[in-house]
Amino acid sequence: MLRYLSAGESHGPALSALLDGVPAGLALVASEHVDPWLRRRQGGYGRGRRQAIETDHARFLGGVRAGFSTGAPIAMQIENRDWRNWSAIMDPEPGGEPRKRALSAARPGHADLTGGIKYGHKDLRDVLERASARETAARVAAGAVALRLLEEAGVKACARVVAMAGLPCDGGMDWDRLGDLDESPLRTFDQGAEAAIIERIDQAKQAGDTLGGVVEARFRGLPVGLGSYVQWDRKLDGRLAQAAVSIPAIKAVEIGDGWYGAGVPGSSVHDAIFKDEARGYRRDTNRAGGLEAGMTTGEELVVRAAMKPIATLMKPLPTVDVVTHEPADAARERSDTTAVPAASIVVLAMSALVLADALLEKFGADTVREIRERVRAHEAWTSAY
């Protein structure tokens, strides 16, 4: 229902995002609805020098007119300001050999070696430019549109960090304090944990090392029954997990208390069901994270993802040069010490794309007005069931 593609390289002229299937009548202004999410993706303590160069701004190239979606595919472009420093290196026109800034010392943990073997590249820059996490800016732009569509259906969203640099920093969920997350250098509610984590980030930077963490995307107000149990590829938990693990450096995903539930009895895992006139069906716990059998339950949907440390190290690991086949130190590229706070925004964006797709799947319509009407009718049906 909702199809998304991106294009562009880390140091190319721009990143592009194409989002097909957005209904007509969705209010969209780049500076108001997209750019704030791009700024959040660029934030967080531990980012590298690239963030001082780029000031990401989305420009609509199609599908939006006079501040509203038209129903046509939405095309967006995000300029890479660093392109001016790389235009000769990344020029698509033939320029003879040797290539400038060619890279052949594959970095462990990155796409370099496997991508070079797969596509036959000896200059691994042809791999890393697309495999770079810079591509996630396009994902966030598309996800921002998805978040607007979910907002029209009454859904609120939150992205935060719950553990970083080996230290917990959950702080408990508080929907009334979402603004605090934008003020936090680590995008966490747990201000008491910030100083210790920042100290570890500084130590890692000095040592030429990198750090990972755990992020959470949370959605409140989702209708009951998005997704399905009838086929494996329609189960929403599977779709969310695939979307999250597709993000660079994300290595594990859980829905709700996924890992915890594997080690305790069922009586401590499943959420008892109650019903009253005021709230209808409800669960006083939400260990399932808002999903049962691949469908939304109406409780808050909670997706957590583990981000490994970034693969580019300033004190590089041993590797092999793919041209000489001799031992070498892995290539150094300008990079972050950590990008965990930014990863929370990307996980939120990818989750929003999946959920907006599931929303259209259930309430499919040509206009936002029809979606609002159908969601309200479904809520009335759910309460009366």
PyMOL commands that set and color helices and strands:
alter all, ss='L'
color gray80, all
select helices_A, chain A and resi 30-42+50-53+83-86+112-119+125-131+133-152+175-183+191-206+232-234+236-245+258-261+266-268+340-363+368-384
alter helices_A, ss='H'
color red, helices_A
select strands_A, chain A and resi 3-7+14-20+58-62+64-65+68-69+74-79+156-164+167-168+213-220+250-255+274-276+280-282+291-292+295-296+301-307+318-320+327-329
alter strands_A, ss='S'
color yellow, strands_A
deselect
rebuild
show_as cartoon
